[in-house]
């Protein structure tokens, strides 16, 4: 019988072979080079915008910010709130998110703070929950915090046959994976990709690359 560690690593390797490297978090390197801005700020802004919406909607909001040359903390802080709302409207909950972006930009400017800020301090910023905080720490801060989202919870429940709250699942992943930033980043992205392709709300088990190790496959 495989240990949790062995099974997790097997799943990671299987998903990596099936989907390839995901390269998350995606940023527009050329834009930041041309504008002299820091791509880590795009990661933070995207992490806030992706709350309660799809990444496609976030991409539209980020594109609006790029066209307006406002994809940075300084620009977010300098915009009138109504103007910021218009730019990020495609991401949904735009009034709420505009306030959150200003708060986050204020607390994390300069962005180098993402490398040293304590997780609990980040969680005290209004509108920053555990998932958003860990995404910021992992992808913008290069710090080993595994991100748990709804897709991850769904896959764990089906494949391993148990559920848990955010912190217990985060600790479980971190205890059973090598403490490697690349593994953390890729595994989180691969789980999301797998949930979109196969492990949907109504699962498509036929052809699933990890069907053989799942506790709830549809035969």
C-alpha positions in Angstrom: 0.0 0.0 0.0 1.4 3.4 -1.0 2.1 6.0 1.6 0.6 9.4 1.2 4.0 10.8 0.1 4.5 8.1 -2.5 1.0 8.5 -3.9 1.3 12.3 -4.0 4.5 12.1 -5.9 3.1 9.5 -8.3 0.1 11.8 -9.0 2.4 14.8 -9.5 4.6 12.9 -12.0 1.6 11.5 -13.8 0.0 14.9 -14.2 3.3 16.5 -15.3 3.7 13.8 -17.9 0.1 14.3 -19.1 -0.1 18.1 -19.2 3.5 19.3 -19.1 4.9 22.2 -17.1 2.3 24.9 -16.5 4.7 27.8 -15.7 2.4 29.4 -13.2 2.0 32.3 -12.3 1.8 33.7 -15.8 3.0 37.3 -16.2 3.7 39.6 -19.2 7.4 39.9 -18.9 7.7 42.1 -22.0 5.2 44.6 -20.6 7.1 45.0 -17.3 10.4 45.3 -19.1 9.1 48.1 -21.3 7.3 49.9 -18.4 10.1 49.4 -15.9 7.7 47.7 -13.4 8.0 44.6 -11.3 6.3 41.4 -12.6 5.7 40.3 -9.0 3.2 43.1 -8.7 1.2 41.6 -11.5 1.1 38.3 -9.6 -0.2 40.0 -6.5 -2.8 42.0 -8.4 -3.9 38.8 -10.2 -4.2 36.9 -7.0 -6.6 39.4 -5.7 -8.6 39.7 -8.9 -9.0 35.9 -9.2 -11.1 35.7 -6.1 -14.5 34.2 -7.0 -14.0 34.3 -10.7 -12.4 32.5 -13.6 -8.9 33.2 -14.8 -10.3 34.2 -18.2 -12.1 37.1 -16.5 -8.9 38.0 -14.7 -7.0 38.1 -17.9 -9.4 40.6 -19.3 -9.1 42.9 -16.3 -5.3 42.6 -16.4 -5.3 43.5 -20.1 -7.3 46.7 -19.2 -4.7 47.6 -16.6 -1.9 47.0 -19.1 -3.6 49.1 -21.8 -4.0 51.9 -19.3 -0.4 51.3 -18.1 -1.6 50.8 -14.6 -0.4 47.3 -13.8 1.7 48.2 -10.8 1.2 49.1 -7.2 2.1 52.8 -7.7 -0.5 53.1 -10.5 -3.2 51.3 -8.5 -2.5 53.7 -5.6 -2.6 56.7 -7.9 -5.9 55.8 -9.6 -9.2 57.2 -8.4 -11.2 54.3 -7.1 -14.0 54.7 -9.7 -11.4 54.5 -12.5 -9.8 51.4 -11.0 -13.3 49.8 -10.8 -13.9 50.4 -14.5 -10.5 48.8 -15.4 -11.0 45.6 -13.3 -14.8 45.3 -14.0 -14.4 42.0 -16.0 -13.1 40.2 -12.9 -16.4 40.7 -11.0 -17.0 42.2 -7.6 -15.1 45.1 -8.9 -16.1 47.7 -6.2 -14.9 45.3 -3.5 -11.8 44.3 -5.4 -10.8 47.9 -6.1 -10.7 48.6 -2.4 -8.8 45.4 -1.7 -6.2 46.2 -4.4 -5.6 49.6 -2.9 -5.2 48.1 0.6 -2.8 45.4 -0.7 -0.8 47.8 -2.8 -0.4 50.1 0.2 0.8 47.3 2.5 3.0 45.5 0.0 4.6 48.5 -1.7 7.5 48.1 -2.4 6.8 44.6 -3.6 10.0 43.2 -2.1 8.0 42.9 1.1 6.5 39.7 -0.2 9.8 38.0 0.5 9.8 38.9 4.2 6.2 39.7 5.4 4.8 37.2 7.9 1.9 35.1 6.7 -0.2 36.2 9.7 0.5 39.9 8.9 -0.6 39.3 5.3 -3.8 37.7 6.5 -4.6 40.8 8.5 -4.9 42.9 5.3 -8.6 43.3 4.7 -9.8 41.0 1.9 -6.8 38.7 2.0 -7.8 35.1 2.9 -5.6 32.1 3.2 -5.7 31.0 -0.5 -4.8 34.5 -1.7 -2.1 35.0 0.9 -0.4 31.7 0.1 -0.6 32.4 -3.7 1.1 35.7 -3.1 3.8 34.1 -0.8 4.4 31.2 -3.2 4.3 32.8 -6.6 5.4 36.4 -5.8 7.6 35.7 -2.8 9.1 32.4 -3.8 8.2 31.0 -0.4 7.2 27.4 0.3 3.5 27.7 1.1 1.2 25.2 -0.7 -1.9 26.8 -2.1 -5.2 25.0 -1.5 -8.2 25.9 -3.6 -11.6 24.3 -4.4 -10.1 22.2 -7.2 -7.5 20.8 -4.9 -10.0 20.0 -2.2 -12.2 18.2 -4.8 -9.3 16.1 -6.0 -8.1 15.2 -2.5 -11.5 14.1 -1.5 -12.0 11.8 -4.6 -8.5 10.5 -5.0 -7.5 10.1 -1.3 -11.0 9.7 0.2 -10.7 12.4 2.9 -11.5 16.1 3.3 -10.3 18.8 5.6 -10.2 22.5 6.3 -7.7 24.8 4.6 -4.9 24.7 7.1 -5.1 20.9 7.7 -4.9 20.3 3.9 -2.0 22.8 3.4 0.0 21.1 6.2 -0.8 17.7 4.7 0.6 18.7 1.3 3.7 20.4 2.9 4.4 17.4 5.1 4.2 14.9 2.2 6.0 16.8 -0.5 9.6 17.7 -0.9 10.1 21.4 0.2 10.7 22.5 -3.4 9.3 25.7 -4.8 9.1 24.3 -8.4 7.2 21.3 -7.1 4.8 23.5 -5.1 4.1 25.8 -8.0 3.7 23.2 -10.7 1.7 20.8 -8.5 -0.9 23.4 -7.6 -1.2 24.5 -11.3 -1.4 20.9 -12.5 -4.2 20.0 -10.0 -6.1 23.0 -11.3 -5.6 21.9 -14.9 -6.6 18.3 -14.0 -9.8 19.5 -12.3 -10.8 21.5 -15.4 -10.1 18.6 -17.8 -11.2 15.5 -15.9 -12.0 16.0 -12.2 -14.9 18.3 -12.8 -18.0 18.6 -10.6 -19.3 15.7 -12.7 -16.0 13.8 -13.3 -14.8 12.4 -16.6 -13.1 9.3 -15.4 -12.5 7.7 -18.7 -9.1 8.6 -19.9 -8.1 10.2 -16.5 -4.3 9.9 -16.0 -4.7 9.1 -12.3 -7.8 6.9 -12.5 -6.0 3.9 -11.2 -5.0 5.5 -7.9 -8.4 7.2 -7.3 -10.6 5.9 -4.5 -13.8 7.0 -6.3 -13.4 6.3 -10.0 -16.5 5.8 -12.2 -15.9 2.4 -13.8 
